[in-house]
Amino acid sequence: MRKFLRFVVVLVLLFAGALYALTFVDLGRFAPQIEAAAKEATGRTLEIEGPLHIGFSLVPTVVAEDVSFSNADWGTKPQMLTAEKLALQVALLPLLSSSLDVRSVTIEGADIFLEADRKGRGNWEFGDAPAPQPQEEEGGSMSLANVPEVNISNFHLAYRDGETGQVSEASFKEVTLASKGGGFHAVIDGEVNGSPVSFASDIEGNTEKAALKGATLTVAGTSVGGDLALDMTGKPRLTGALSSEAFDVTPFLKGEGGGSGGPVFSKEPLPLDALTVADADLTFALGELRYGNVVLTDLKLPVKIDGGKLTAPLTAQYRGTPVKLSLNANGAKGSVGIDANAANFDLGKLLADLDVTTMLNARADFGAKLNGQGKSLHAIAASLGGQTNLVIGRGTINSRAFAIVSDDLVNVLIPNGESGDTAQLVCAISRFDFSGGVGKASALALETSSLVTTGSGTVDLGKERIDLLFKPKPKQASLVSLAFPVRLSGPLTSPTAGLDRTGVVTGVATAVGGAALTGGVGALLPLMSTGSDSVASGGDCGGAAAAAKESSGIVGTVGGAAEGAAKSVGDTLESIGKGIFGN
């Protein structure tokens, strides 16, 4: 037995000595053959300028230093890849049968530059060279046991879009894939376009059915986690559930800012075609979603993609008020539809949270059903069809909110403010009907305690221009001199307003007895909620609704039950009518 143990010890020492001796073998003389083989396979130049040797390990490790790989001949940089060190750990026994079994990959100080030309061709495409086929197990899938461990440090990756020239960059301190049980534990730590990013997860399964267990993704200081599963046996299908106590999207949605007059809707292509690539059934649950000062709570978003069709009905709360938004898209047709509504939400707080203005104190109802088609936000906006409704209830409004656009507009909407620069807002209503990206104001009116103002005109989303005419009708005879129309027109980002003395100002034929409001506000704004907690059901918008109805030419008749339903609104209209016409 002792002789056998001595034999084993001697054998191990000889083997270890042989491996150590291999570290002194200079493989540099093989570099020209390796570079020539790479040239033949890819048409690109591979250069190994540093040492090429075998590292000391029980599993032989081939190490190359100062490696570079040239870019495509049409590329904007000479090198596609440079690396300070590349190391491949290779199993010995498979080599005896001319088979390559890579156990681990180590990369240090790598810089990879990917780009596409204007036709979408990538610099990672190597002509007609056949792609390497993965070794498959019986049954058609590759086990994770065949995937090498990965250790990458100080790694920089950049991608340049061929159409826009825009470059996205990522830098990683660590990218590792380490064996764990029958799978791996993956870790990524770095920055993407300047935002800190980290990811960690256990990976199980094989190349046909893989799962991420206990995955956590942290971006710019906020995290989301959960489990995901990918099934590749047929059409790729992603399922799972992700959740987060709080997630801040501000770093990703805050634009660079194009300044006044810049485009509102981007012409950058949207990835709608990607909806046809895979199916999905995902659920997202966020305790808090933040964008700047806007905070949505109790957010639930189920996302389903089936046959290229996306459905994503979101529910959340804004300052305690339920908000619903349903997004539908068809990847094959390139179409998008939105159905949104919220009742009795704090519009003044929302405008303040969005840094738009702090000069409004009122609650509102909102509804929208819109659909469009195209490959970009601009194309979708230019084809938009549907309707938007808005009702703003009783509150206060500061004239400085309109002075930003024009003093003339201030005088038309809230002349002389009833308390310094502040006027008492009774109601405002808005209905825009969209077709071909052009929204026509079918109902537009604002009522304060001193006047009723109606509006007409269009908003052209394709041309990104607005053209609205506001016509005031003072309730007091002393303010009749202010009854000149004001036209608001120009680019959406920077419209201008001024008196339009050529406009025809007609009297606001406010009806009495409810005769102008068959069905109440709902006759003008069909998307509005009739629930008892909505602004539209409060009765304060009778005057504005009647004025908008007359201005828009919408005529209705009242009889029987409809007249009874409109009685409470009619009482409000009667008192307003007496104030205007002295009846």
Secondary structure in CASP SS format (residue, H / E / C, confidence):
PFRMAT SS
TARGET T0000
AUTHOR 0000-0000-0000
METHOD secondary structure of the structure
MODEL  1
M C 1.00
R H 1.00
K H 1.00
F H 1.00
L H 1.00
R H 1.00
F H 1.00
V H 1.00
V H 1.00
V H 1.00
L H 1.00
V H 1.00
L H 1.00
L H 1.00
F H 1.00
A H 1.00
G H 1.00
A H 1.00
L H 1.00
Y H 1.00
A H 1.00
L H 1.00
T C 1.00
F C 1.00
V C 1.00
D C 1.00
L C 1.00
G H 1.00
R H 1.00
F H 1.00
A H 1.00
P H 1.00
Q H 1.00
I H 1.00
E H 1.00
A H 1.00
A H 1.00
A H 1.00
K H 1.00
E H 1.00
A H 1.00
T H 1.00
G C 1.00
R C 1.00
T C 1.00
L E 1.00
E E 1.00
I E 1.00
E C 1.00
G C 1.00
P C 1.00
L E 1.00
H E 1.00
I E 1.00
G E 1.00
F C 1.00
S C 1.00
L C 1.00
V C 1.00
P C 1.00
T E 1.00
V E 1.00
V E 1.00
A E 1.00
E E 1.00
D E 1.00
V E 1.00
S E 1.00
F E 1.00
S E 1.00
N C 1.00
A C 1.00
D C 1.00
W C 1.00
G C 1.00
T C 1.00
K C 1.00
P C 1.00
Q E 1.00
M E 1.00
L E 1.00
T E 1.00
A E 1.00
E E 1.00
K E 1.00
L E 1.00
A E 1.00
L E 1.00
Q E 1.00
V E 1.00
A C 1.00
L H 1.00
L H 1.00
P H 1.00
L H 1.00
L H 1.00
S C 1.00
S C 1.00
S C 1.00
L C 1.00
D C 1.00
V E 1.00
R E 1.00
S E 1.00
V E 1.00
T E 1.00
I E 1.00
E E 1.00
G C 1.00
A C 1.00
D E 1.00
I E 1.00
F E 1.00
L E 1.00
E E 1.00
A E 1.00
D C 1.00
R C 1.00
K C 1.00
G C 1.00
R C 1.00
G E 1.00
N C 1.00
W C 1.00
E C 1.00
F C 1.00
G C 1.00
D C 1.00
A C 1.00
P C 1.00
A C 1.00
P C 1.00
Q C 1.00
P C 1.00
Q C 1.00
E C 1.00
E C 1.00
E C 1.00
G C 1.00
G C 1.00
S C 1.00
M C 1.00
S E 1.00
L H 1.00
A H 1.00
N H 1.00
V C 1.00
P C 1.00
E E 1.00
V E 1.00
N E 1.00
I E 1.00
S E 1.00
N E 1.00
F E 1.00
H E 1.00
L E 1.00
A E 1.00
Y E 1.00
R E 1.00
D C 1.00
G C 1.00
E C 1.00
T C 1.00
G C 1.00
Q C 1.00
V E 1.00
S E 1.00
E E 1.00
A E 1.00
S E 1.00
F E 1.00
K E 1.00
E E 1.00
V E 1.00
T E 1.00
L E 1.00
A E 1.00
S E 1.00
K E 1.00
G C 1.00
G C 1.00
G E 1.00
F E 1.00
H E 1.00
A E 1.00
V E 1.00
I E 1.00
D E 1.00
G E 1.00
E E 1.00
V E 1.00
N C 1.00
G C 1.00
S E 1.00
P E 1.00
V E 1.00
S E 1.00
F E 1.00
A E 1.00
S E 1.00
D E 1.00
I E 1.00
E E 1.00
G E 1.00
N E 1.00
T C 1.00
E C 1.00
K E 1.00
A E 1.00
A E 1.00
L E 1.00
K E 1.00
G E 1.00
A E 1.00
T E 1.00
L E 1.00
T E 1.00
V E 1.00
A C 1.00
G C 1.00
T E 1.00
S E 1.00
V E 1.00
G E 1.00
G E 1.00
D E 1.00
L E 1.00
A E 1.00
L E 1.00
D E 1.00
M C 1.00
T C 1.00
G C 1.00
K C 1.00
P C 1.00
R E 1.00
L E 1.00
T E 1.00
G E 1.00
A E 1.00
L E 1.00
S E 1.00
S E 1.00
E C 1.00
A C 1.00
F E 1.00
D E 1.00
V C 1.00
T H 1.00
P H 1.00
F H 1.00
L H 1.00
K C 1.00
G C 1.00
E C 1.00
G C 1.00
G C 1.00
G C 1.00
S C 1.00
G C 1.00
G C 1.00
P C 1.00
V C 1.00
F C 1.00
S C 1.00
K C 1.00
E C 1.00
P E 1.00
L C 1.00
P H 1.00
L H 1.00
D H 1.00
A H 1.00
L H 1.00
T H 1.00
V C 1.00
A C 1.00
D E 1.00
A E 1.00
D E 1.00
L E 1.00
T E 1.00
F E 1.00
A E 1.00
L E 1.00
G E 1.00
E E 1.00
L E 1.00
R E 1.00
Y E 1.00
G C 1.00
N C 1.00
V E 1.00
V E 1.00
L E 1.00
T E 1.00
D E 1.00
L E 1.00
K E 1.00
L E 1.00
P E 1.00
V E 1.00
K E 1.00
I E 1.00
D E 1.00
G C 1.00
G C 1.00
K E 1.00
L E 1.00
T E 1.00
A E 1.00
P E 1.00
L E 1.00
T E 1.00
A E 1.00
Q E 1.00
Y E 1.00
R C 1.00
G C 1.00
T E 1.00
P E 1.00
V E 1.00
K E 1.00
L E 1.00
S E 1.00
L E 1.00
N E 1.00
A E 1.00
N E 1.00
G C 1.00
A C 1.00
K C 1.00
G C 1.00
S E 1.00
V E 1.00
G E 1.00
I E 1.00
D E 1.00
A E 1.00
N E 1.00
A E 1.00
A E 1.00
N E 1.00
F E 1.00
D E 1.00
L H 1.00
G H 1.00
K H 1.00
L H 1.00
L H 1.00
A H 1.00
D H 1.00
L C 1.00
D C 1.00
V C 1.00
T C 1.00
T C 1.00
M C 1.00
L E 1.00
N E 1.00
A C 1.00
R E 1.00
A E 1.00
D E 1.00
F E 1.00
G E 1.00
A E 1.00
K E 1.00
L E 1.00
N E 1.00
G E 1.00
Q E 1.00
G C 1.00
K C 1.00
S E 1.00
L H 1.00
H H 1.00
A H 1.00
I H 1.00
A H 1.00
A H 1.00
S C 1.00
L C 1.00
G E 1.00
G E 1.00
Q E 1.00
T E 1.00
N E 1.00
L E 1.00
V E 1.00
I E 1.00
G C 1.00
R C 1.00
G E 1.00
T E 1.00
I E 1.00
N E 1.00
S C 1.00
R H 1.00
A H 1.00
F H 1.00
A H 1.00
I C 1.00
V C 1.00
S C 1.00
D H 1.00
D H 1.00
L H 1.00
V H 1.00
N H 1.00
V H 1.00
L H 1.00
I C 1.00
P C 1.00
N C 1.00
G C 1.00
E C 1.00
S E 1.00
G C 1.00
D C 1.00
T E 1.00
A E 1.00
Q E 1.00
L E 1.00
V E 1.00
C E 1.00
A E 1.00
I E 1.00
S E 1.00
R E 1.00
F E 1.00
D E 1.00
F E 1.00
S E 1.00
G C 1.00
G C 1.00
V E 1.00
G E 1.00
K E 1.00
A E 1.00
S E 1.00
A E 1.00
L E 1.00
A E 1.00
L E 1.00
E E 1.00
T E 1.00
S C 1.00
S C 1.00
L E 1.00
V E 1.00
T E 1.00
T E 1.00
G E 1.00
S E 1.00
G E 1.00
T E 1.00
V E 1.00
D E 1.00
L C 1.00
G C 1.00
K C 1.00
E C 1.00
R E 1.00
I E 1.00
D E 1.00
L E 1.00
L E 1.00
F E 1.00
K E 1.00
P E 1.00
K E 1.00
P E 1.00
K C 1.00
Q C 1.00
A H 1.00
S H 1.00
L H 1.00
V H 1.00
S H 1.00
L H 1.00
A C 1.00
F C 1.00
P C 1.00
V E 1.00
R E 1.00
L E 1.00
S E 1.00
G E 1.00
P E 1.00
L C 1.00
T C 1.00
S C 1.00
P C 1.00
T E 1.00
A E 1.00
G E 1.00
L E 1.00
D C 1.00
R C 1.00
T C 1.00
G C 1.00
V C 1.00
V C 1.00
T C 1.00
G C 1.00
V C 1.00
A C 1.00
T C 1.00
A C 1.00
V C 1.00
G C 1.00
G C 1.00
A C 1.00
A C 1.00
L C 1.00
T C 1.00
G C 1.00
G H 1.00
V H 1.00
G H 1.00
A H 1.00
L C 1.00
L C 1.00
P C 1.00
L C 1.00
M C 1.00
S C 1.00
T C 1.00
G C 1.00
S C 1.00
D C 1.00
S C 1.00
V C 1.00
A C 1.00
S C 1.00
G C 1.00
G C 1.00
D C 1.00
C C 1.00
G H 1.00
G H 1.00
A H 1.00
A H 1.00
A H 1.00
A H 1.00
A H 1.00
K H 1.00
E H 1.00
S H 1.00
S H 1.00
G C 1.00
I C 1.00
V C 1.00
G C 1.00
T C 1.00
V C 1.00
G C 1.00
G C 1.00
A H 1.00
A H 1.00
E H 1.00
G H 1.00
A H 1.00
A C 1.00
K H 1.00
S H 1.00
V H 1.00
G H 1.00
D H 1.00
T H 1.00
L H 1.00
E H 1.00
S H 1.00
I H 1.00
G H 1.00
K H 1.00
G H 1.00
I H 1.00
F H 1.00
G C 1.00
N C 1.00
END
